[in-house]
Amino acid sequence: MMKRGGLSWPWESQHVEALAWYDHWLKRRDTGILDGPPIRYWLAGADEWRTAERWPPPGMRQEALHLGADGRLARQVGATGGRDFLFVPPALERSPGANRPALRSALAWDTGPFHAPCDVVGPAVLELDAQTKAADVDWIVKLQLVGPDGEVSDLTQGWPRASHRALDEERSLPWRPLHPHDRTEPVPPRTTVRYVIGLVPTAQRVLPGHRLRLLITSCDLDKGVAMLGFVHLPLGTPSRQTVRSSSRLLLPVIGESRDKIR
């Protein structure tokens, strides 16, 4: 079972189900934990439980949204080029009178407001075309929901390190890239590299007037970046990153999305 965002721990929010599972397998009791469909998830926005026979749910498809150089996240390829952001290690000492960096520490891409309800259910994948001036970099990726009033809530996240970008081609699926993490590969500086980044599965009904936002940074120690307080130890080398407009987000959608996402 999975609750909103897919990041909550089952032993914190699924006590009854967890005990029934342990009683079934450890005490050989018939608790009914295996009855019914094997998948049950909470669809936020619709505020109801859903079931499925497999995961991802039948009917899920990947809707490609392009990361335009104008900051738009859209089905149609938008402005081409790239956008830059800067990573400055928190431990780096700067003189008190130093000017603030000209570049921001994170980038965001927004869809337009949705015109009809759209169910985003399953694992998202980001195909990121980017370059860095360092030999390694962290990619902290977060998908957010933005309400008509501007209120932002986190949906899900992914967080690979560039030097661990290698894929297990035999075991990876279009919606689930797997990284063996058995070696490190330095990143060629100033060279565009493709990273295939899997995000933790989520389940959210996007209502009319709401937007989706994709956030990319290289450090989640700043307030409001990390999800559930889980932060990652940053690298110690400053770097400038460029995200190319050939990047795209593969959004997991159930049902028809035409005329819903623009």
Secondary structure by P-SEA (a helix, b strand, c coil): ccccccccccccccaaaaaaaaaaccccccccccccccbbbbbccccbbbbbcccccccbbbbbbbbccccccccccccccbbbbbbbbccccccccccccccccbbbbbccccccccccccbbbbbccccccccbbbbbbbbbbbccccbbbbccbbbbbccccccccccccccbbbbcccccccccccbbbbbbcccccccccccccbbbbbbbbcccccccccccccccccccccbbbbbbccbbbbbbbccccccccc
